[in-house]
Each structure stands twice: as structure tokens, then as C-alpha cells.
Amino acid sequence: MNGEETLRPPWGWVAWAVGRLRWPALGFLGRLLGVMAGRILRIRRGQVERAMRRAGVASPPAQAAAMYRSLGTSVFEFLWLAARGDAAMNHVSIDPPSRARWQAALALNRGAVIAASHTGNWDLAACAMARAIELLVVTKRLGVASLDRFWQTARARQGVWLASGRGAMARARAVLARGGAVAMMIDQVPDSARHAVRVPFLDGLAWVDRAAATLAARAGSPLVVAASRRDGRGGHVLEVLEVHVPPRRAGRSWIDQATSAATRALDRFVRAYPSQWLWLHRRWREPRGAPVDPFPETATLPR
């Protein structure tokens, strides 16, 4: 697959139709899709509100509705991106403090490992970042083959490459050696507890994959904790929350500490912008091989 591959039907036709619209219209469509998913179909609505309530989020019903609306808008924004390409990047910015942190990390000339999350429109954020640096995203493939092909093709046309399964880490190390960036999600339940650490997150205990911090430690690359959010005017803001530079011989202790610190930074971001995180994940469930859990998913940790 190359960056010029044509988007195939049926998704290509849908993207073409959405691409005929003006950008502000996407928010209206996103609101309708959000109402369908969150209010009519109630897709995991109870789970979302319970998690928000446990985390101390004010007005969980209103914040949940805003999350579904944001997610619905992201769907149409990605379709618009697939059709209009670079034009979508006009709606993405990075705040000045974050830009300074990002440039300082790249100035080390060791590439960068991005501890990413499902915040804002994460696909749009990745495409914006790929305009400035080679970017590889290590992620799972989508279950529907045609949708996965459309998703990968649309992102590849913006310079975002995806890797999964066997060989993904070798590709990641090669990108870092060339001074590029590798993004890995830190807000999903890992496939196994074997390579994870359990830390507090939004007043629950969550398993967090060590892979991002481990890759940073092995490559000597800075671990950049990043998130994105909507700015309330139809645009998106990228934020660099923290940067963790591994010592010369970073071991398990640094990996665990960096993983925990990245999760704490994401926790603070989500509390500040609760509608901008994907609460649909069953984030606090147990992965395979986890020990017996003395604190069930519904447990509340002291603040």
C-alpha cells in the first residue's frame, strides 16, 4: 500500500459525499450520531455514566452526552479528512507550551515515543503530527476488513503508517533510529498482564501496558505524553502533557515509573476535559493472566 492508493467503495463513496460538506456542518451531523448512539441505542451509556460518577466528574449525564457528540463528530471529520486530505489540517493547532516541549524532545535527536490516548479526534491529531515527522502508529487492526483497509489507506495518504502484530516493534525501532516518532496507546486494557503495570486511573485501578515506556528505554528516546481536545470552535488542539527522558541505562524501575507518570498525566487531562476521552472502553477490566483482583472494577480509590 502506498500513500496514493485510491479509497475504495463503499467507504470511499461515503467519504466523497461527506467531503462535499463544509467543515461546520460536521458538528451538526456528529450531534445527530451522538444522540443515536448515546440516547437512543444507549451504547454502554450506563457504563460511561458510572465511570464518570466514580471519578467525581460533575454532571455525568451532560458530560456523557458531550462525549457521544464528540465521538460522532470525529466519525464525520475522519470521513471529511479521507476526502479532503490536507484541508482538514487547517483545523488542528498545537498550543505554544506544548510546541516548546515537543521541539525540545526532538532536539535530542533520538526520535520520540508518543504515549497517545483516545482523546479528542486522535486520528486527526496523528495526521497533523505526520505532516512534520515520520510517524508510525502501533495499534490493533479493525475487525471489519473493508473498514480496516479504508482506515489504513486514508491515514497513509496523510503520512501515518500503522503496524500491528509480529514485526511491529522492529519497525518501530527502525523509525526511531531515523529520528521519527512512534505512537502507542496507553489507555486500553493490555492483551496480557505480563507486560503491564497496575496503577490508579480516574479513581479505579487500571492495567497499563509498559510497551511505550519499554520502547523509549530500549531506544533511548524521550517518552512524550500527548493528548488532543476540541477547542469549542470546531478546531482541535494538540497538547504535550509531559516528556520523560530515559537515563543512559533505563531499567524496569524507570519503565514502571514512566508508565505510571504518563497515566497520571492523562488522568489530569481527562478530569479537565471529561467529554474528550473515550469512556466507552471497559478500562478497568482484568486482562489475561492478571492475578485475582481484590479491588473489583467498581471499587473507588481514595483521592
Number of C-alpha atoms within 10 A of each C-alpha: 10 10 15 11 11 13 20 14 12 11 17 17 14 15 24 18 13 23 21 11 11 9 18 11 14 22 18 15 18 21 19 16 21 24 18 16 19 22 14 11 11 15 14 14 19 14 15 23 21 16 22 23 16 16 21 14 20 12 11 20 17 11 19 25 21 19 24 29 25 25 24 24 24 20 17 23 25 23 24 24 25 26 22 16 17 15 11 19 19 10 17 21 18 18 11 12 11 17 15 12 17 22 10 13 21 18 11 14 15 19 26 30 33 27 28 25 22 19 27 26 27 20 20 23 24 22 25 23 21 20 14 10 16 18 27 26 21 20 14 11 16 12 8 8 10 13 15 14 16 21 20 19 24 26 22 21 21 22 22 23 21 21 19 13 10 8 9 15 16 10 17 22 21 13 18 24 17 12 20 22 26 31 24 19 19 24 23 17 21 23 14 15 19 13 13 20 17 17 17 19 23 25 20 20 22 25 26 29 25 23 19 25 32 23 22 28 24 15 20 22 28 27 28 28 26 24 26 29 24 19 14 7 8 14 17 22 18 27 22 23 20 17 22 20 19 21 12 9 9 17 13 12 9 18 22 20 15 24 27 20 17 25 23 16 17 26 19 14 20 22 17 11 18 22 26 26 25 21 23 17 15 16 21 22 18 21 16 12 10 14 9 8 10 7 11 13 16 14 13 15 14 7 8
